[in-house]
C-alpha cells in the first residue's frame, strides 16, 4: 500500500511538470480573463494571428467604490458680514485714491515736461531773434558806413570837378584855402555860375554847390 501511494505521488509530479512544460509552449489566456484598472475593466477576447483584441468596460458612477476619489463640490460661499463689507469698501476706496493720485502725478509730470519744452523753444526763438537783430544792425551799420564813404568820395570828386571848372573858366580865381578844401568864397561861385553859358549848365553848377553845402 505504501509503495502504491509513493508511485502515485511520483506520477502526479511527472504530470505537473509535463503540464507546466506544455503551458510554456502553448500559452493561451483564459477567454474570460478580466483585469481591473481603477474604474474600468479590461476583458481579453479571442487571440488571433493578427493580434489580440480587448474589451474595455467602464463602471458607472454608482458602482464606484467608496475608496475611489469623488469630485468634491465647491464650498458654499460664506455670507460676508457688515464689517467685512465695510473693510472691502474701504480697501476699494483706498485703491481708487491711489490710482487717482498716480494719474494726477503722471499728468503733472507730463505738463511739467511740456512746460520745459515750451520754455526751451521760446528761449531758442528769442536767441535766434536777438542774433538776427544783431546781424541786421551790423549789416545796416556797415551799409551806412559804406554809403557815407561813397557819398564822401562822391562829394570829393564833385569838389575837384567844381574847382577844375572854376580854374578853366578864367573869370574866377579860387580863393586861398583855410584848412578845409571845401571852404571857398560863396559869392564868387554864385557870380561865376551866372556867367556860365546856358541855363542847364548854371542849374547843374548851382545843384553841385548845394550838394557841397556851399
Secondary structure, DSSP 4 states (H G I P E B T S, - for coil): -HHHHHHHHHHHHHHHHHHHHHHHHS----TT-EEEETTEEEEEEEEETTEEEEEEEEPPGGGS-TTS--PPPPPPPPPPPHHHHHHHHHHHHHHHHHHHHHHHHHHHHHHHHHHHHHHHHHHHHHHHHHHHHHHHHHHHHHHHHHHHHHHHHHHHHHHHHHHHHHHHHSS--PPPP-SSTT---HHHHHHHHHHSSSHHHHHHHHHHHHHHT-
